[in-house]
Amino acid sequence: MEAKTNASNILIVDDEIGPRESLRMVLKPNHNVYTVENGYAAIQMIQQVNMDVLTLDLKMPGMNGIDTLKEIRMISPDVMVIIITGYGTLKTAIEAIRYGVFDYIPKPFNVPEILSIIDKSIQRRRLNLKVKEVLANCLNQQLLKEPVAGSDSPLQEENKGVTDYKWDEINLSDTQSCLEFAKVLAYTLEEKDPYTSGHSERVCYYSDFISKRLSLSPKERSELQIASYLHDIGKIGISNRFINKKGTLTPTDWAVIKQHTRKSIELLVPLNLSSNIIFYIQHHHERYDGTGYPDGLAGEKIPLGARIIAISDSYDSMTSDRPYRKPLTNGDAKSELVKNDGKQFDPKLVALFLDVLKEMEDVFLVKDHLRAPAVSH
């Protein structure tokens, strides 16, 4: 086939000719579409052509979809994978998610839906690659420094050899550069989504207010600011269909969404940022009662920065517009924090945050009063 210039390459893997050809005809006008009928052929094709998107059936003769996915991930870690199957179960969905699936669609598929998901996956892949390019440039521009000799961080041990750089936590100018980089990256991730625009900046704003009350050191405050800006970076690998879903989330939906903390670490670990930044991001969805994720940490075993971000993140989410609900009032959001202190949130930090909010409200009331026009009698 003659490839279209500047068009995306899509590989359809399905042993059933009907769905395979239907999808090929739907995608053919705007993309370079390749089709194969089994996992072995898919692996061969991936080795020959740089694919942007792969649609994959799970139940196929010979090599099944999950085994095919495992092999393909070793060859092409950046390809966006969309499972399209009539034989899906929660178990297979979770296993597929573990290998970086972008979306999971049951047969028979809806044409407008599949077109939308394909387009979003292509946009997301471009953004993924852009993020990696920015991270690489960050390294080249010396935002990161030589690794500290003798470092025994378990994350660094797992990723030894990925990079020869490490962020110098002591040099203030480099800390500031890393913070600016985190801001730019957060803006890039949020600029196309009206529902998350400005979210990371507000989370950083609230978290920094709390850190001032706790009298954290300048270095600790900077680490918390950087983690606040980057806390959702892993969502770049997850379809908005899950993140912004209206209505009740299914167990599969939750399994997908919970992967964003792992994806965050996969993106950030090669930078060898300080372990505090990594742990704050990794654990900001833990719950104080131990029922959170990814590791079920409880109480003060959850890093302090993660406990702070959890409150700031939840408060901003509750008071922001979302596709699945209207924003809560400030009063209702504060009531939710109180209702969940000791369960989801650190009760001492909730009390402190409520004091911060009260102080902020008082400042704004004073400013509004000073701006109000004089009334003549």
Residue, then its C-alpha position, 0 to 999 in steps of 0.5 A: m500500500e502507498a502510505k499517505t504523507n503525514a498520516s498516522n500509521i494504524l495496525i488492526v489485529d483481529d482474526e475475524i475478517g468482518p470487524r477487521e475490514s469494517l474498521r479498516m474501511v472506517l479508518k482508511p480515508n485519514h490514516n495509513v491502515y495495516t491489518v493482520e489476523n494474528g499476534y505473530a503477524a502483528i509482531q512482525m509488522i511492528q518490527q517493520v513499520n513504526m506504528d502510532v496506534l494498534t487496535l488489538d483483539l484479545k481472543m485469537p488463535g495461537m498467540n492471544g492478545i495479552d501475550t501479543l501485547k507483552e511482546i509488542r511493548m518490548i519492541s515499541p513501548d510508545v505505540m498507543v494500544i486500544i483493545i477491541t474485543g467481544y470476550g473481555t473480562l475484568k481480569t483481562a482488562i486489568e492485565a491489559i491495563r498493566y501493559g499500558v493500554f490507552d482504551y478498552i472497547p467492547k464489540p460491536f464498536n460504535v463508529p463515532e466512538i472508535l473514531s474519537i478514541i483513535d483521534k485522541s490516542i494519536q493526540r495523546r501519543r504526540l503529547n507523550l513524545k513531546v513530554k519525553e522530548v522536553l524531559a530530554n532537553c531538560l537533561n541536556q540543558q543541565l537542569l539535572k546534575e551528576p548523580v550523588a555517589g552512594s545514593d541508595s534510593p530503591l527507585q534509582e536502583e531499579n532504574k540504574g543506567v537510564t540516565d547519568y544525571k541527577w537533580d542537584e537539590i542544593n543549588l537554588s538556581d537549579t531548583q528554581s529551573c526545575l520548578e519552572f520546567a514543572k510549571v511549563l510541563a503542567y501547562t502543556l498537559e492542561e492547555k487543551d482540557p478546559y476541565t483541568s486548566g490551571h488545576s496543578e497551579r492551584v494545587c501548588y498554591y494551596s499546598d504552598f500555603i500549608s507548607k508555610r504554616l508547617s514552617l517547612s524549609p525552602k528546599e522542602r517547599s520547593e520539592l512540594q511545589i514541583a511535586s504539586y505541578l507534576h502530580d497528575i503527569g501520568k494521566i497523559g497515558i490515560s484516555n479522557r474517556f475514563i478521567n472525565k467519565k460521566g456517571t458511575l465508574t466501573p471496576t475496570d474504569w477504576a483500574v485504568i485510572k489508578q494506573h496514573t500514579r504508576k505512569s507518573i513514576e515511569l515518566l519521572v524516574p529517568l530524571n532522577l528527581s529527589s526521592n521526596i518529589i517522586f514519593y509525593i507524586q507516587h502516594h498522593h492517592e493514599r488514604y489516611d485510613g490505609t484504603g488508598y492506592p497504590d500501596g495502601l499506606a496509612g497515617e504518617k507512613i504516607p509522606l507528608g508532602a503526599r498528604i498535603i497534595a491529597i487535600s489540595d488536590s481534592y479541594d480544588s477538584m471539588t470546587s472545579d467544574r467537571p463533565y460529570r458534576k457541577p462544582l461544590t460551593n466552598g462551604d460544601a467542599k470544606s464540609e467534605l474535608v471535615k467529613n473525611d478527616g481521619k479517613q481519607f485525609d490527615p485530620k491535623l492537616v485538614a484543620l490547618f488547611l481550613d484555617v488557611l482557607k479562612e485566612m484567605e477568605d478574610v483577606f479577599l473580603v478586606k480587598d473587596h471592601l477596599r475596592a467597593p465604591a463609597v456610598s453617598h447619603 
